[in-house]
């Protein structure tokens, strides 16, 4: 991390450079002003808001490669040599750029890019200028980690639809890890889930085309398509002797994110499939419906195979059970990205014990819900280590259309612990045989729990959770000295949490016997 002073200096340098591009007060704007300004705005965001400082030269080289990929290597040549690069375009004289000058001077970076853009626009007048700029932004952002990328205008609409809970495709949440495309989790009831795709599956190819070198957005685009059309994913999975081709038939992915049912009077079950635009509202309705039948004495909150989604929705769900304290924090490069999210008092009275089910497909927002409820002694966690996805991306619209998706901060637990590549440990580990309830007949492929297959009253993980809830109500004896400085509300929570911990300790030896 660099100091605030250096960040501020870089910001001033960049602003000075951008002023050179502003239109005069009384007159026409400079040539290609709109197109270039869209790029410069994107560059400013990367330099000042990306989670870690980025060198000017790397961004410059990425921009050139993005331009070359769009214009074509036969029309635009790049000849890197030591600490410089020579750029040739059609009939223009060669352009020579020095790393030493650009890497230490934001103004030199802006001026060099301006020369490149002006030359490209003049030499390739038949190519849409906005497309050239978008290719430049794409190349620039491609130098960052895979979760940051440029979203084309036509893709932005799909992303917004996905956040609303309606989108086309096969129903996969993916990420990039060590240069490979990895499945975070399949969405409930989708072609990906029906075909048995699992967290940490590696997608090697799409319709025979290798995914190596592709970014997340590119992979998503190749997987998406019209309803009813097939797509073949080549999958590598730990434990398989060889890779397998899995054919999925694309569908319109539309689902509610919350499913619930009553286990028995006083005990409810709620599964959150993902955190999309209406999740916290749907969750509130599910809670009220469960309470209509009988007063809740315990709740099972199932976050298995929940890949996350919108941060505000996961914060809202955690807030249902917390009246005070920190739910999560974010750690970014600049002050505006360093945020602390607190629980609001009096949202919903709910001091009954909770068991949260998690597994390797629980990621991001679901990890925050699990961690915050345990930190504030509202729940115990049952299952297995979560996925460990803690980067937060911010969407920045671009003037010419589309948007910049940029990693701006890290998501931290209430105690300030990192989640990225770490995950959340359960209080009670369950063997996969107990956690992945159903197996399809004639196959060893585990099918993730859903409302129809697994997440029912007969699901072993759900039964174990119910057992813990019932036992906890009988094990709430707590020494008075432990309660002396607590409020009445805090005392109730402490007693019930102690009951949960004791219940887990009682159940744990039995689980070890079953596991072996």
N, C-alpha and C positions, 0 to 999 in steps of 0.2 A: 504494500500500500504506500502511496505517496502522501506527503503532507498536504493539508488544506491549502497552504500557501502556493505549492506547486500546481495544484489543481486549479486554483483561482488564477494563477498566472497564465496557465494554458488556456483557460476560458477567455481571458482578456485578449490574448494573442489571436485566438480564433475569431472573437468578435471584431477585432480590428480588421482582420482579413475579410470578414463578411461585409463590413462596411464598404470596402472597395467595390463590392458587387451591388450595393444599393442603388436604385435609380435616383437621378438628380431630382431636386425638389420641383423644378419646373422644366420638364422635358420628358422625352421618351426613355423607357428603361434601356439598359445595355442589351446588346444582342444576346439572344438565348438566355435572358435573365431568369425566366420562370423555370426552365428546365434545370439550369445549373443551381439555382437556389434550392430546389428540392434535394439535390445531392448534398449541398453544403449544410443544409439543416440536418440531414441524416448523419453526416460526418461529425457535426457538432455534438449531436446526441451520443454518438459512440465515444468520442473523446472525453466527454464530461460525465456520462451517466453509466457506461458499462461497468460491470462489477469490479474490474481491475484495470489499471492503466494499460493503454495499448500504444505501441510505437507507431510513429507516423509512417515509417518506411513500409512496414507490413501492410498497413491499410492502403498505401499507394500501390504496392505490388498487387494486392488483391483486387483493387479497382481496375488495374490494367488487364488482369486475367479475366475479370468479368466482362470487360469490353471486348476482349479478343474472342471470348466464347460466343458472344452475340454477333459480332461483325464477321468473324471467321478468321482462322489463322492464315488463310491464303491472302487475306486483304489487310490484316493488321499483324505485323511481326513484332515479337518481343525477344530481344537478345540480351539477357543478363550477363554481366561480366564483373566479377569481383564486387565492388560496392557501387555499381552503377547499372543502368539498364538503357538500352537503345530501343526506341519505338519507331517503327516505320509504318506509314499508312499511305497506300496508293501513290499519288504523285507528289506528296509533300516531302520536303527534305527530312532526313532522319532527326528525331528528337532525342537528346541525350540528357539523362537525369542522374544526379549524384545522391547517393544515400547519405553522405556526410552532411549535405546541405538540408535535405528534406527531413531527416530524422530528428533534428534538433530545432527546427523552426516551423511553426504552424503556418506562418505567412508564406514561406517557401513551398509548403505542401499545397496550399490553396492555389498559388500562382501556377505551380506545375500542373495541377489538375485542370486549371482553366485553359492552359495551352493545349492539353490533350483533348479536352472536350471541344474546343473551338476547331481544332484540326479535324477531329472525327466528324463534326457536323458539316464542315465545309467539304470534306472529301467524300462523305457518304450521305449526300442529300436525299437519296432515295430510301434511306432507313429512318423509321419514325424516331424522332429525337427523344420522346418520352421513354420509348423502349430502350434506347441506348442508356439513358440515365438509370432506369430500373436495373439494367444489366450491371451497370457500374456499382450501384448500391448492393446488389446481390453478391458481387465479387468481393466488395469491401467487407461485408458482414461475414462472408464465408471464412475469413481469417480468424474468426472468433470461435468459441466452443459451439457444438452442434445445436444447442437449444436456442441460439440466436440466429435469425434469418430474416430476409425480406419476404413479405407476403404480397404476391401479385394482386391487383384489384379484384380479379375474378375469384381468387382463393379467399380473399378477406370475407366475402359474403358467406362462403361455406363455413369458415371458422366461426362467424357470428351465429350461424344456424346451429352449429355443433354446441355452442355454449347455451343455446336455447333448448337443446335436447332433441333436435331433429336434424339429421344429416345423412348423407349417403355413404355407403362403403361396406366394410365387413365387421366393424365394431372393435377396433384395436387401439389401445393406447400404447404408443411406442416411445422409445428414447434412444439415445446413442451412448454407448459405453466402450471406451478403448477402440474407437473406430468401427464398431459393429452396431447394427440396428437390433435393439433388444425389445422384446415385448414386456411392457410394464404389467398390463392386464387386459384380458378380453372383457368387453362390456356384456352385461347380463342379457341373455336371450338373443344374442346376435349370431351371425354365421361363424364368427371366430370362436365363440364359446361352444357352439354346437359341434364344431369340428375338433374341439379339444385343445386349442392353443392355450399355453400356460405362461405365467410369468417367467422371465429369463430365457424363454425360447429365443434363439438367434435367427433372424431372417437373413438368409444368405443370398436369396435371389427372388425376383418377382417375374413370373412368366419367363424364366430362364435368364433374365438379365441380372447380373450380380449387383448387390447393393453396396459393395465396397466403394468408398469414395463419395457415396450419395449422402446428402443431408436429409434431416428428418422430413422437411417439407416436400422434398423430391420423392422420397419413399411414399409418403402419404398420398401424393398425387397419383403415383403409379398404382397404388392399391385401390383408390377410389374408381368409380365408374357407374355406368347405368345399372339400375336394378335388373336382376336376372342374368347378367353377364358373369362369366367365370373369371377368376384370377387364381393363379397357382403360386403358392409361396413355398420356397425351399427352406426347410426348417432344420436347424441343428439343436439337439436337446441333450443335455447331460444324461448319460445312461443309455442312449441309443448307440448302436454299433455303427450306423450310417445315417446320413442325412435323409430326410423324407420330403417328398413333394405332397403338399396338402392343397386340394382344390376347394375353393370357397366360392359360393354363388353370392354375388353382391345383392344387397337389399337396402331399402330405406330404413335407416337406423333411427327409430323414434321410440323412446321409452320414458316412463316415469322413473325417477331416481330413488323412490322410497317404496318399500314393501313391508307389510306388517301383519301380524296375527297374534292372537292370544294363546299363550302356551297352556295356561289353566288359570282359573280365577286368581287375580292379583299379580300375575306374571306375564309380561308382554315381550314380544320379539319385534325388532325393527331392523331391517337391512337397508343400508344406504349404498346404492350401486355406484354412484359418482356424485360429485358436487357441481351441478349445473344451475341455471338461472333461477329455478323455483324450488331448489332442494330444501332450504330452511322452512319455506311455507308448507311444503308437502310434509315435512317432518313434524311440524306443529299440528297439522291435521291428524297424522298418524297417532301422535301422543294423545290427543283429545279423544280419538275414537277408542283407543285402548282403555282410557280412563272412564269411558261411558259404561262399560260392562261391569267393572268393579274397580275399587281403589287400587292403584298400583303399589305393590310391595317390593317389586324388583323388575329390572329391565335388562334384556340382552340386546346389545347394540352390535350388529354384525357389519364389520368393515372389510371382510375378506374380499379380495379382488377389486377393491375400490381404488382406482388409480389417481384419485384426487380431482382436480378441476379448478373451479373458481375459489380463490382464497376467502373471499367475503362470505361465501356460503358455508364453508367448513368452520369459520369463526362463529357464524350464527348458530350452527348446530351445537358447538361446544358451549356457547353462551346460555343455552337452555338449562344447563345443569350447574352453572357457576354464577354466584351473585357477587363475587369479588375476585380480585387477583388477575395476574397476567395469563392470557391464553397463548400468546406467541409473540415473538419479536422478529424483526427483519434486520439484517446487517448488510448495508450497502456501502458504496464508495463515497457517497455524498450524504450530507445530513438529511436531505429530504427522503432518502431511502431507508433511513434508520428509524423504524417505527416500533411502537409497543402497543399491542392490542389488549385492552382490558375487558374483563367481563362487566356487564352492566347489572346493577342490582335490581332484584325483583322482577325479572323477566317471566319466570314460571317456577312456582314452588315445586321442587322435585328433589327431596333429600333421600329417596329410596336407593338401595344399593344397585350398582350397575356392573355388568360384565361386558367388556368389549372384546369381540372376536377379531383377531388380525392374522394375516399370513403374509407370504412373500409378495403377494399381489397388492398389498395395502401400501399406498404411496402418497407423498405430498400432503394434501389436506387431511386425508384420513390418518396420517401419522401425527399431525398436529392435534386432531381431536383426541386420539388415544393418549398421547403424551400429556396433554393439558388435564384431562379428566383424572389420570393417575396422579399427576403432580399435586392436584388440589384434593386428593383423597376422595374422589367421587367414584372411582372405578378401579377394578383390577383388569389386567390384560391377559387374555388366554389365546394361545395359538402358536405362532412362530415369528421369528425376526422379520420385520417389515422390509420393504424394497430399498428404502434409503434415497428418496428423491427430494432434495431441499432447495433447489434453485428456483427463484421467482423471476418470471418474465413480465415486462411491461410492454404494452402495445402503443406505438407512436405513429399516428397517421402521417402519411406523406402527401404533400400538396398535389402532386400529379396523379394520385391514386395509390391504393395499396397501403401497406403499413410496415413499420420496422418492429420486429419482435426481438426484444433485447433483454438479456439477463442482467438485472440491475441490483439484485440483492440475494441473500441467502436466508432461508427460513430456519428459525431456531426454536427450540422448545422453551417453555416458560423459564427454565433454569439457564437458558442461554447456550444449550448444547446443540451442535450441528447435527443435521439429519442427513445431508448429502453424503452418499456412499457409506453411511453408518447404520441407519435404520433404528428401529425401536424394539427393544427386547421385551417379550411377554413376561408376566409373573408366573405363568404356568405354561410350559412347553408341551405341545401336543404332537404326537407322531403324525406324519402326513396321512396315514391310513385312517386316522380319526378326524383329521381336519378336512381332507378331501373326500367327502362322504361316499358319493356314488362312483361306481365304475361301470362303463358300458359293457354289456354282455359280450363275451368272447374277445375282450380287449383289456390290456393292462393300462390303458390310457385313463388317467384320472379326469373326471369331469367336475369343474369347480361348482361349489354349492350355489344353488339358485332357489327361488321360491318353489319351483316344481321338482328339482332334483337336488336334494340335500338339505336346503334350508327349510326343513319341516320339523315337526315335533320329534321325528325319529332320527334327525341328524345327530350323530354322536357328540359333536362339538357343542351343539345346542343343549343336549341333555346334560352334558358335563357342566355347562354354564348354569343351567337351571338348578342343578345339584348344589353348586357353589352359592347361588343366591339363597336357596332355602336354608342351607347350613349357616350362612352368615347371619341370618336373623336370630339364630340361637346362640351365637358366639360373640355377642357384643359387650360382654363384661369388660370394663376398662377401669383401671385404678383411678381413684378420685384425684390424686395429685397430677395425673396427666390432663385433667380437665379444668384445673383450678383457674387458669387465666383465659379460658375460652368462653365465648359467648354461648348462649343456649343453642343457637343454630350450629355453631362450630362444634359444640359438644356432641350433638346428634350425628353430625357428619363423621367426627372422629370415631365414635362408637361403631358406626356402621362400616367404616373403612377397616377398623380393626377386625370386625367380624368377617369381612371379605378376605383379609389376609390370613386369618386363622382357618377359614374354610378352604382356601387354596392349599395351605399346608396339610390339611387333612386329606384332600383329594390327590395331592401330588404323588404320594407313594403308590396309590392305586394306578395312576397313569403310567408310572414307570414299569409296573408289572405288565400292563397291557401292551406297552411299547415293545417289550422284548419277549 
